[in-house]
Amino acid sequence: KQLDGIWHTAIVVHGKEFFFVGEGINNCSPGGTPLGEPDSIVDLGSTEVPEEILMEYLTSLAESTYRGDKYNLFEHNCNVFSNEVAQFLTGKKIPSYITDLPSEVLST
């Protein structure tokens, strides 16, 4: 099976882009990751979660399940992070073609 890409994901909210890499949770201005501008953007809607609550949530994740040493390319990566944060903010998941990719790769 041909794969169209190995996707990096992030969440853009409150004017910042948040993402998880081997160093832990990071943020930058939208489109400012080392990977540059995104190939595509999936609009997950808006959030009622205030920035202060979001930052408390991200701080707790950064100290526990999303510390840099917890990063694993196939099992605990930027897509897992984006999916979890998206659900916290909007109640919606990121597309399954992204979250299912690691299992597809490992099954080939």
N, C-alpha and C positions, 0 to 999 in steps of 0.2 A: 504494500500500500504506500502510495506517495503522500508525504506530509507537506502541507502548504507552508508550514513555518513552525518554529518553536517560539511561542509567544511570551514576551515579557509583559506583565500587566502592572498597573498602578491605579490609584484612586485619586481623582482630582476633586477637591472639595475645599471650600472656604479660601479659594485663591492659591492653593498649594497642591503639589503632586506628592503623594505618599506612596512609598514602595518598600519592599523587603528584599534585601540582598545578603550576602555573606557577612557583612558588617552589622547587620541588624536593620531596624526600621530607619529609613531616611526620608527626607523631603527636599523639594526644590520648587522653583517656579514651574508652572505647567509646560511640558515639553523640554525641560531642562536636564533630564537625566543624561548620563554618559552615552546612552543609546540614541539620543536626539529626539526629533519629532516622531510621534507615533505613526505607524502605517495606517491604523484605523482607530476610531474612537467609538465606544459603545455607550450610549446615553442610558444610564440607569435611573434617571429621574432626579428629583430633588430630595433634600433631607430637611427635617425639622430639628435635627440634632445640633445644638449650639457648638461653636468652635471650642469653647472651654471644656465641655463634656467630651468632645471628640479627643482633645489633647490628653485628658485624664485617661481615657480608654486606651489610646495609643501608648501612653507611658506605661500602663499596666501590662499591655502586651509585650512591649520592649523589654520589660523586666522579667518576663516569664516565657511564654510560648514562642515569642519572636525575637529572642536574643540571637546575636550573630552565630553563636555556636550551635543553634538549633536548625540552621539552614541546611536543606538537603535538596539538590537539584530536582529529584524526581518525586519526593514525598512531602516536602515542607518548604515550598518556594514562594516566589512572588505571587503566583496565581492563587495559592491557598490563602495567602494574606489578603489579596484583593477581594477574594470571594467572601472571606469572613468579615472584612470591614464593610463591604458593600451591603451585606445582610444587616449589619449593625446600623448603618446609615439609612437604608431604604427598604429593608425587608426583601430585597431582590438579590439573586445570585448572578455572578458573571456567567457568560455563555458556556454551556457544557463542552463545546468543541475546544475550549481552552482548558478547562479543568480536567477533561478526559485524556488530554494529550500524553501525559507521562505514562499512563497505563497502556496506551496504544504503542508508544515507543518501546516499553519494556516487554510487550507481548510479541514483538517482531523478531 
